Amino acid sequence: MELIFTTENFDSEVLQSDIPVLVDFYADWCGPCKMMAPAVEELAKDFAGTAKVGKLNVDTSPEIAEKYGIMSIPTLLIIKHGEIVYKAVGVQQKQVIADAMTQALA
């Protein structure tokens, strides 16, 4: 199950996580974000127990989006031990993200 990240839980859920975290920066009005959503949901299932996968709404948590310089959505970040280890902007193939997640777990 994918998580919902917010300004309130970002620090504890993402930055302090012991395992890699995939953060999908999105907005409800964003067409490409809707296209990306099924792949992100599948990744959440595929990596359940080994990594966290979640979404962050840029409209409700703009300060987090600003902190990470998110200029266009969807943007996917993989954060490991508080550091960005992967960044992708725009709609991505699920396998490309899965490979990046596997690499982050290595």
Beta strands, then each sheet from edge to edge (+ up, - down):
strand 1: 3-5
strand 2: 21-26
strand 3: 52-57
strand 4: 75-80
strand 5: 83-89
sheet 1: 1+ 3+ 2+ 4- 5+
end
